[in-house]
Amino acid sequence: MTPEATSTGQQVDASSDIVAAIDEIDGRSHLVIADIARDDAWVAMSTDRTVTLDDCR
């Protein structure tokens, strides 16, 4: 996995199955969002750059 991704500009269809998880990539924690119904349809962001739910209150 690499943390870089580009948009394909395509709409998500009804056959998509989107999931999210915290995963370790290159020894660092990342938020990974993926469409598990498609190959290579995912994006990852370092958790250092994400907000927590407590920060949203």
C-alpha positions, -999 to +999 in steps of 0.1 A: +000+000+000+011+035-007-005+066+009-008+084-024-040+083-045-056+101-074-093+107-083-107+089-113-137+113-115-161+084-115-193+082-095-197+054-070-224+029-080-247+007-060-223-022-062-198-004-040-190-015-005-171+013+013-152+006+046-128+025+067-101+013+091-069+024+109-039+006+095-002+008+099+017+018+067+055+021+068+054+021+106+029+050+108-008+049+116-031+058+087-069+061+081-077+039+051-110+042+032-116+016+006-142+002-018-137-035-011-159-044-041-132-030-065-095-036-069-072-006-062-101+016-050-087+031-018-072+061-002-050+065+029-042+095+051-018+097+079-037+100+112-013+128+122-034+149+098-069+137+108-092+151+135-107+130+163-144+130+170-137+148+203-121+177+182-154+181+163-175+190+193 
